[in-house]
């Protein structure tokens, strides 16, 4: 009788069900695969961010044709925003590493914050200063994200309110 009582149990354990140890090992493997994917995604994100910083750190040659193309793109975005009843748009977002102080002056709304800008963000500020400010557009710079509680990206917001 003991053979009959044990036979169904061993059959279930061997053929139908995983052992508790096997199930825990399976769960651990799934968790490890999930972590590996997350790490790979973070690594890919870090590399993309590095490439973005390199690109934005290098000023572009602001030819009249390029300035015209930038203006046309900006006008289109401003018109669409105005049609939605908005009076402000974000025109640029960039890593705080493109500020000599990592965005501290911007975060504290210090008067000299534009002096901390480098690369293309500096050029964007100068385009606003030279072309848009005389037409009464306002530019606001602020930290737009806080990864790990620390200042992250900076956003430039163009306003016509």
Residue, then its C-alpha position, 0 to 999 in steps of 0.5 A: x500500500x505504501x508503494x501505491x501511496x508514493x507512486x502518484x506523489x513521485x509521478x507528480x513531482x517528476x513529471x508534472x510539477x517543478x520542485x520548490x527548489x527548481x521553481x525558486x531557481x527559475x524565478x531567480x533566473x527570470x529576475x536575473x534576465x530582467x536585471x540584465x535587460x535593465x542594465x543593458x538599457x541603462x548602458x544604451x541610454x548612457x551611451x546615447x546621452x554621451x553622444x548627445x552631450x558631444x553633439x550639443x557641446x560642439x557649436x554649429x556654423x550659424x549660416x543665414x540659411x541655418x538661422x532661417x531654417x531654425x526660425x521657420x521651425x520655431x514659427x511653426x511650433x509657436x503657431x501650433x502652440x498658439x492655436x492650442x491656447x498656449x503661450x509658452x513652448x519648450x524649445x530646447x532640452x539639454x543635459x546640465x553638463x553643458x553648463x559650467x556649473x551643472x545648472x546651479x545658476x539656472x536652478x537658483x535663478x541667478x542673474x548671470x546664468x547665461x554665462x554658464x552655458x556652453x556649446x549649442x545651448x549657448x548659441x540658442x541663448x544668443x539667438x534668442x538674445x539677438x533675434x527674439x528678445x527685441x521682439x518681446x519674447x521671453x526665455x526661461x531656463x529651468x531644471x526639468x528633471x531630477x534624477x536621484x534628487x539631483x538636478x538633471x536636464x535643463x529646459x529652455x522655454x520661449x514665452x510670448x505671454 
